[in-house]
């Protein structure tokens, strides 16, 4: 796959948000979701004084990005890790604090474009969906082995699928005849299980189920719940974090962490608010920022993106 086709989402806005923290020599920026390296390449290019640490759980992404970022030499350190492992990664590299952190959540373009990974419902492929193919259970195993009640919970919680019960009933009936292995059979089953009205809204009717399976297979929300607070803790005072999310569940988690960090936690009625109750974060975006209409027209994958940014304004005081 050519790198030139891959367009990083809301790239300039992400760079602008992080810029004030990355101008000084010796600054370190972390790309927690390296993917094909579009954001990383732009960070290294725009901030020549900065060093980059980039994480990805997908070994193929690391290989391709390694080629792309090779011209930057030892300014780029690429690590095979999930983003909730950030504190350990920095520890191993001997980096106490960083000045910038970027998360671009969701599935990378490469994973969607490689048919055999099973992320995309538009083409038939093995039901895998693991971002790191060396570990964990596949989407097929989830479909074939989870109890019905657990499948309903996953589709409702992670896919916000109103028809979860209908879909799961059909899945259970079909898996008893023959286990699921490929995406086309699942897409077909969902189409047949849904009432007509449900098929008329919101694009491909399989979209929500595929999202739910992907989140479950990769533990995305539980990883994110750990990762965002951990990332905030690694940021120096004056440092900044930018997070791109692609569905309301991710965005809600980010919003909660940022809002908690930006809140004054003093008991009511104190004449002077002690330092330990003062906000540790300043919000840099009013709510979540959306991509422009022009960007969505050029890159449809940008359509669901939501961007939030925050600046670290004081140390945590235990």
Long-range contacts (C-beta under 8 A, 24 or more apart in sequence): 1-109, 1-110, 1-113, 1-114, 3-36, 3-37, 3-38, 3-64, 3-68, 5-109, 6-35, 6-36, 6-38, 6-109, 6-110, 7-38, 7-298, 7-299, 7-302, 8-38, 8-39, 8-42, 8-104, 9-104, 9-244, 9-291, 9-295, 9-299, 9-301, 9-302, 9-305, 10-244, 10-289, 10-291, 10-295, 10-302, 10-305, 10-307, 11-38, 11-39, 11-42, 13-289, 13-307, 14-39, 14-102, 14-104, 14-242, 14-244, 14-307, 15-42, 15-43, 15-46, 17-240, 17-242, 17-284, 17-285, 17-307, 17-309, 18-43, 18-100, 18-102, 18-240, 18-242, 18-309, 19-46, 19-47, 20-238, 20-240, 20-311, 21-99, 21-100, 21-238, 21-239, 21-240, 21-311, 22-47, 22-49, 22-50, 22-99, 22-100, 23-47, 23-49, 24-49, 24-99, 25-49, 26-51, 27-51, 27-98, 27-99, 27-100, 28-52, 28-53, 28-95, 28-97, 28-98, 28-99, 28-100, 29-53, 29-98, 29-99, 29-100, 29-101, 29-102, 30-54, 30-55, 30-86, 30-90, 30-98, 30-100, 30-101, 30-102, 30-231, 30-234, 31-55, 31-102, 31-104, 32-83, 32-86, 32-101, 32-102, 32-103, 32-227, 32-231, 33-83, 33-102, 33-103, 33-104, 33-105, 33-108, 34-61, 34-62, 34-65, 34-78, 35-61, 35-65, 35-104, 35-108, 35-109, 35-110, 36-61, 36-64, 36-65, 36-68, 36-108, 36-109, 36-110, 37-64, 37-65, 37-68, 37-69, 39-102, 39-104, 40-65, 40-69, 40-76, 41-68, 41-69, 43-100, 43-102, 44-69, 44-72, 44-75, 44-76, 50-75, 50-99, 50-100, 51-75, 51-76, 51-77, 52-76, 52-77, 53-77, 53-79, 53-89, 53-90, 53-93, 53-95, 53-98, 54-78, 54-79, 55-79, 55-80, 55-81, 55-82, 55-83, 55-85, 55-86, 55-89, 56-80, 56-81, 57-81, 57-82, 57-131, 57-132, 57-218, 58-108, 58-110, 58-111, 58-131, 58-132, 58-133, 59-132, 59-133, 59-134, 60-110, 61-108, 61-110, 61-111, 64-110, 82-132, 82-223, 82-227, 83-223, 83-224, 83-227, 83-231, 84-223, 84-224, 84-226, 84-227, 84-230, 86-227, 86-230, 86-231, 86-234, 87-230, 87-233, 87-234, 90-234, 97-234, 97-235, 97-236, 97-239, 98-234, 98-235, 98-236, 98-239, 99-235, 99-236, 99-238, 99-239, 99-240, 100-235, 100-239, 100-240, 100-241, 100-242, 101-231, 101-234, 101-235, 101-239, 101-240, 101-241, 101-242, 102-241, 102-242, 102-243, 102-244, 103-227, 103-228, 103-231, 103-241, 103-242, 103-243, 103-244, 103-245, 104-244, 105-220, 105-224, 105-243, 105-244, 105-245, 105-246, 105-250, 106-244, 106-245, 106-246, 106-247, 106-250, 107-131, 107-214, 109-301, 112-301, 118-182, 118-183, 119-210, 119-214, 120-183, 120-210, 121-183, 121-186, 121-187, 121-204, 121-206, 121-207, 121-210, 122-204, 123-183, 124-182, 124-183, 124-184, 125-182, 125-183, 126-181, 126-182, 126-183, 127-180, 127-181, 127-182, 127-183, 127-186, 127-213, 129-210, 129-213, 129-214, 129-217, 129-218, 130-217, 130-218, 131-218, 136-217, 136-218, 136-219, 137-217, 138-217, 139-213, 139-214, 139-217, 140-179, 140-180, 140-181, 142-213, 142-216, 142-217, 143-171, 143-175, 143-180, 143-186, 143-213, 144-175, 144-179, 144-180, 148-172, 154-212, 154-213, 154-215, 154-216, 155-208, 155-209, 155-212, 157-212, 157-249, 158-211, 158-212, 158-215, 158-216, 158-221, 158-249, 159-208, 159-209, 159-210, 159-211, 159-212, 159-213, 159-215, 160-208, 160-247, 160-248, 160-249, 161-208, 161-209, 161-212, 162-198, 163-193, 163-194, 163-195, 163-198, 166-193, 166-194, 166-195, 167-193, 167-194, 167-209, 169-193, 183-210, 211-247, 215-249, 220-250, 221-249, 221-250, 221-253, 224-250, 224-253, 224-254, 225-253, 228-253, 228-254, 228-257, 229-257, 232-257, 232-261, 232-280, 232-281, 232-310, 232-312, 233-316, 235-312, 236-312, 237-312, 237-313, 237-314, 237-315, 238-311, 238-312, 238-313, 239-311, 239-312, 240-284, 240-309, 240-310, 240-311, 240-312, 241-309, 241-310, 241-312, 242-284, 242-307, 242-308, 242-309, 243-307, 243-308, 243-309, 244-305, 244-306, 244-307, 245-288, 245-305, 245-306, 245-308, 246-304, 246-305, 246-306, 247-304, 251-288, 251-306, 251-308, 254-308, 255-288, 255-308, 258-283, 258-308, 258-310, 259-283, 261-310, 262-310, 275-314, 275-317, 276-317, 278-314, 279-313, 279-314, 280-312, 280-313, 280-314, 280-315, 280-316, 281-310, 281-311, 281-312, 281-313, 282-310, 282-311, 282-313, 283-308, 283-309, 283-310, 284-309, 284-310, 284-311, 285-309
